[in-house]
Amino acid sequence: MDYSTSLLRLIFLALGGALVVLVVHSAFRLPGDIDTTTTSLFDDGSCTRFSPWACRQGRGDPRSKPPTPRRPSHESDVPRHPLDPLTVREVNRARELLRAHPPFSSAPSSLLVHSLELDEPDKPVVKSWRKGAEPLPPRRAVAVVRFRGESHVLAVDLGEGGAVTPLPVPASGYPMMNMDEQTSLSFAPFKDAAFNASLRRRGVRVSDVACLPISLGWYGPAEENRRLIKSQCFSTEGTANFYMRPIEGLTVLVDMDTAEVLHVSDRGAGIPIPAASNTDYRHGHSMPSSQGLGFQKVRAPSMEPPAGAPGFELVDGHTVRWGGWEFHLKPDARAGMVVSRARVQDPATGEHRDVIYKGMASELFVPYMDPTEAWYFKTYMDAGEYGFGLQAMPLVPLNDCPRHARYLDAVFVAADGRPYVRENMICVFERYAGDIAWRHSESPITGMDIRESRPKVTLVARMAASVANYDYIVDWEFQMDGLVRIKVGLSGILMVKGTEYSHMNQVHRNEDMYGTLLSENVIGVIHDHFVTFRLDMDVDGANNSFVKVEMARQNTAAGESPRKSYLKTTRHVARTEKDAQVRLKLYEPSEFHIVNPTKKTRVGNPVGYKVVPAGTAASLLDPEDPPQKRGAFTNNQIWVTPYNKTEEWAGGLFVYQSKGEDTLATWSERDRPIENKDLVVWYTLGFHHVPCQEDFPIMPTVSSSFNLKPVNFFESNPILRQRPTQENDLPVCAAATTTAA
Amino acid sequence: MDYSTSLLRLIFLALGGALVVLVVHSAFRLPGDIDTTTTSLFDDGSCTRFSPWACRQGRGDPRSKPPTPRRPSHESDVPRHPLDPLTVREVNRARELLRAHPPFSSAPSSLLVHSLELDEPDKPVVKSWRKGAEPLPPRRAVAVVRFRGESHVLAVDLGEGGAVTPLPVPASGYPMMNMDEQTSLSFAPFKDAAFNASLRRRGVRVSDVACLPISLGWYGPAEENRRLIKSQCFSTEGTANFYMRPIEGLTVLVDMDTAEVLHVSDRGAGIPIPAASNTDYRHGHSMPSSQGLGFQKVRAPSMEPPAGAPGFELVDGHTVRWGGWEFHLKPDARAGMVVSRARVQDPATGEHRDVIYKGMASELFVPYMDPTEAWYFKTYMDAGEYGFGLQAMPLVPLNDCPRHARYLDAVFVAADGRPYVRENMICVFERYAGDIAWRHSESPITGMDIRESRPKVTLVARMAASVANYDYIVDWEFQMDGLVRIKVGLSGILMVKGTEYSHMNQVHRNEDMYGTLLSENVIGVIHDHFVTFRLDMDVDGANNSFVKVEMARQNTAAGESPRKSYLKTTRHVARTEKDAQVRLKLYEPSEFHIVNPTKKTRVGNPVGYKVVPAGTAASLLDPEDPPQKRGAFTNNQIWVTPYNKTEEWAGGLFVYQSKGEDTLATWSERDRPIENKDLVVWYTLGFHHVPCQEDFPIMPTVSSSFNLKPVNFFESNPILRQRPTQENDLPVCAAATTTAA
């Protein structure tokens, strides 16, 4: 190599380094560095390092300014309910205790916090607690940390005693990534010469490159004993939508603990980076001048409450009361959003009755269907790898949630153990969508002049996680008839693959593209999404049974009836876990009841709630395929396990690079008794996604849901007590322009 | 019998007769009687006979007053679109022509009209018609009438020529019932001595009895060659909800043409009539005094448009324009609601492109699962037997539809051929439900400060049919991303069975109750609902192909990849009808595309729309079971047939007492070619209903839906053109009381 090339390379490296520094706002941090300047309970360095909008100060997109009035600072928050998440003060206390605990105390700046959460008190304690009547149960935290290359799980007593107690550590796998490393590792490739050489070959400037950290799953012993991540990169030149501009086939293997680049694989020679044109999505950018198209004229109506409407109550920061429902609602770094102690008022007695003790997304599984070098490993488990809640950015008022929604903030924990606030992470709103809760008219046949109708009004709790390209919208919707709907919306942007093809007529017959050609040089790769919900049901009490009410054809006996057949139900009470492993079949339908076998209605039916599937999808992967072993909780649509506090995360506690040795599927194989016991129901909502051009350059929201519906729970349906809307129930609004008839 | 008993009986009969007369407001009419006094184009006798609310005058429940300003009279309406339904004038013209046509002219008062509808012009004529550029195509009607015990199908030329032309009559079965006879036949049993004796035995007063006309299906030759109906009765004493008070086991067989009672079957000895208490549902009736329950306090928000919002346009009475969509919307006596010429604006060109030529509910099938004498025959086909549209009563403003909805009236035809108006039969409204059309946020990983979100705004067209106890709500929802959602909601009241049981502990082990004990002496009988939609898709043109995109596991070759498997798609173009008979299987998933094989996107994908199922149910009855033969269109969830104007009603033209010889299933057996042809897609939405106590005494709405979604239809998704809601887009409303934080 000659002198000028060396100089160029030196300049290049210096520029590259400077750019890296610039890009991360002087917040790039190697493991081991800790910012020790603190002027408040918040680490301003943390805030800056993540992004302006992670800060309490609320910097960021002016369009997403929080609703007024400003909420009080969280610095002085105290817990008011046994299930309340750790407060800022509690996080700081836990941090102190951990840093003072051997061996961490020998080098506290090397202690990296991956998870620091409330250790919820035991169920009986929570259920018997009465606000005002007794103090909160002792507050405890559970921490997952890494120290000098080893993982630790610890219980932390936040009270006076301050004990830190080690807990068992899973045999394989690694903890959820923390936000710091997800961000910092994106920059690791830039230090590597081979990587930079690839960029040059591809004709893209370093300053135009953004890289994402991609979990690599587990594919054999070669990748064990080392915490690894793969990085793939995109061109940001000319568009905000860099996802549509992959630098295809370039994969960088990085050691997560040292940020060392271990291997650069470039299989993308000859694959162009797709063009930037027509990919931007930001309102006002890159859109052709208006042609007065119909959809551009649409202006969203607003949901406006009438004068005197009580709406919903948000009490003590996390308790929601509305329409006979009461529940505790909180953010969670891993699960996203947790609904607890959901209880509904009985119309007959006025008393609240237990329905759901705790419900949340427990794990996701998002396998891509391309076995080639740069794609085979993309089999994300977004909760246990990335943190479903950590990925939730502030909701956009008026658009993510309606005008009169109210918002909850989250307190998350940075890698150095310091708390930071994610504002507007959850919204709650009362919804009227123009739907009908119940109606009945009498027809002329009966001659009765009856016109009854009741509007459907519901309450929605929502969060939206942005896991790189994909946005997941999770709604819990509560109805007045006791039904709870859990809905997942997929939105955001596709993960696409670069290709040399610019037209289908170039593709060889029978060639497997692993997806759809969406635009010139862009393939949308086929993939599945599975979201597994953990539903700790306590139907009218903790001890429940799971009953399959199977529907099947019953043939009539000869001469019994002019009918040859009818549908007959048979009840099967699940005795052990294997009785409750359910695969849905349209031609072998069943209802799925969770009943309280000791509580019966007046006429003798057991009270219950049922799981009601709607559209969903099942995983078709080989059960022995490594990702399917890790995601084995998707082998069935429904599972039921006996309540076990440690069985919370369907893929296991340490999902990252796990082998799938400790999943919902492995627990359920124990075939434990589940009759008249405290049960947990697991339901997986699935989506098959075969991309199409409508998903380019952005993917309009696709949703699916399932319901938890009362079955013989109420002697009398609460809907009967609802009143119809009358003229004087309407809000008074300035007249809008109405269109001509 | 002694003198006093005879006198009592006489008095009783006289009273009964008088009450019958009273109950029907002096409108009881035997077949053959025609009211000949006419002072306007409307037969005020018709109005009175049906019910006050069938009248143009809009009598009825003051709470359901139509929205102001009052719509103009329909008397002077003229058709303005080739697909517009027959106007009042046209109905009267058709009536004149039919009454003047031999042999009807010999006894015009004996001519009974069962159906009188527009005979739609041929597709090419409709598609080439341009408003203002040319006159309407010639207007024609098709009539189904009965005259002296025989059915006739006739084409009527409404123009100057006025020709009446006989058309083929189905070999078996009878026409849809007309509203007159549905009402009048309810009273037929009261003339019968055996029936009255049964009532006495049951201890119920004649004046407290309401009877319903129940289609009897076909169960063999014994019931052929005679138009028959079964009547079953209920006690109206003490409640409006007589459905909860069946006079169980009492079935009256009536000749529909003569109103003669042929047979009275009473299998209900010893079965009490369930109590009236706690069954009423009318707001303000029978509810215990308020206990301040949560759900009683809820007040529905209202969807309020911002100032200057264009909303939607309703042009020429039946054309709807909104958000890039344009479609023709009309009521139909049999199908309920018909959406035609649905076209969506292309963002790139601004031109409207064909999507759906005509979509509607084609038939229903609602089999009850009880083979006993009084129940085996309950296998309703609500469109072809009762008229799905005829059963739609006026929608209740503010509750059935939101405040700013607009309404369409229907012009229906009475048995004597005279028109009458059903006001507020369809509503149209713009909806914002707080949902997200699309969103994307960048996470700190990428360091980009992006928060994009667009609210989901849609347009809904709705009707609600009240078929005796059940209310069916049908919504067509149009989204800005080109998706169309068709949703069916089941509401109203269950059809229940009286029983001697008042508690489950009285029921013998293994006894088949055919349903659930809902209250003392009340069983909710298991049943299914199927609604089959006929979707004449014209995706970017009439000639389409049906493509199954099957998803299946593909195993990798040894050594090919660390992955053992992935999901691979295979496209199967349906060549003939049998290729397109689809049963859904969760573990053999597929997409279902309707493509235009001659139109490709820029990168070479065929443009299309896909049918996207969600939750549904399949019929499990024996295919040879008589009701299943009649309802054989439910043998598959999806069918595709070549366009054929006569193949409109999935159960056949004459469904009443049909044998199932002319259904969608029999047509599809012809296995006709369907590749690159004008196609019709049929989709069946199904529900299994195992009743539970929440369905007593009324049934909160349960809904299911399916979507028609663009697939490679748009080069660029219209969603990109949508703008987010901003502060100055909000309506100005007086502040509601807000709750404390």
Interface residues (C-beta under 8 A of the other chain):
Chain A: V23 V24 H25 F50 S51 P52 W53 A54 G60 D61 R63 S64 M179 Q182 T183 S186 A210 L212 P213 Y219 G220 A240 F242 N278 Y281 R282 H283 M287 Q291 G292 L293 G294 F295 Q296 K297 V298 R299 A300 P301 S302 M303 E304 P305 P306 A307 G308 A309 P310 G311 F312 E313 L314 R321 W322 G323 G324 W325 Q345 P347 G350 P367 Y368 M369 D370 P371 T372 Y376 F377 Q391 M393 P394 L395 V396 L398 N399 D400 C401 P402 R403 H404 A405 R406 F429 E430 R431 Y432 A433 G434 D435 I436 A437 W438 R439 H440 S441 E442 S443 P444 I445 T446 G447 M448 D449 I450 R451 E452 S453 R454 P455 K456 V457 V460 A464 S466 V467 A468 D471 I473 M480 D481 G482 L483 G489 S491 G492 I493 S502 H503 M504 N505 D512 Y514 T516 L517 L518 S519 E520 I526 D528 V549 M551 A552 R553 Q554 N555 T556 E560 S561 P562 R563 K564 S565 Y566 L567 K568 T569 R583 L584 K585 L586 Y587 P589 E591 K600 T601 V603 G604 N605 V612 P613 A614 G615 T616 A617 A618 L620 L621 D622 E624 D625 P626 P627 Q628 Q637 H688 V690 C692 Q693 E694 D695 F696 P697 I698 M699 P700 T701 S703 S704 K709 P710 V711 N712 F713 F714 E715 S716 N717 P718 I719 L720 R721 Q722 R723 P724 T725 Q726 E727 D729 L730 P731 V732 C733 A734 A735 A736 T737 T738 T739 A740 A741
Chain B: V23 V24 H25 F50 S51 P52 W53 A54 G60 D61 R63 S64 M179 Q182 T183 S186 A210 L212 P213 Y219 G220 A240 F242 N278 Y281 R282 H283 M287 Q291 G292 L293 G294 F295 Q296 K297 V298 R299 A300 P301 S302 M303 E304 P305 P306 A307 G308 A309 P310 G311 F312 E313 L314 R321 W322 G323 G324 W325 Q345 P347 G350 P367 M369 D370 P371 T372 Y376 F377 Q391 M393 P394 L395 V396 L398 N399 D400 C401 P402 R403 H404 A405 F429 E430 R431 Y432 A433 G434 D435 I436 A437 W438 R439 H440 S441 E442 S443 P444 I445 T446 G447 M448 D449 I450 R451 E452 S453 R454 P455 K456 V457 V460 A464 S466 V467 A468 D471 I473 M480 D481 G482 L483 G489 S491 G492 I493 S502 H503 M504 N505 D512 Y514 T516 L517 L518 S519 E520 I526 D528 V549 M551 A552 R553 Q554 N555 T556 E560 S561 P562 R563 K564 S565 Y566 L567 K568 T569 R583 L584 K585 L586 Y587 P589 E591 K600 T601 V603 G604 N605 V612 P613 A614 G615 T616 A617 A618 L620 L621 D622 E624 D625 P626 P627 Q628 Q637 H688 V690 C692 Q693 E694 D695 F696 P697 I698 M699 P700 T701 S703 S704 K709 P710 V711 N712 F713 F714 E715 S716 N717 P718 I719 L720 R721 Q722 R723 P724 T725 Q726 E727 D729 L730 P731 V732 C733 A734 A735 A736 T737 T738 T739 A740 A741
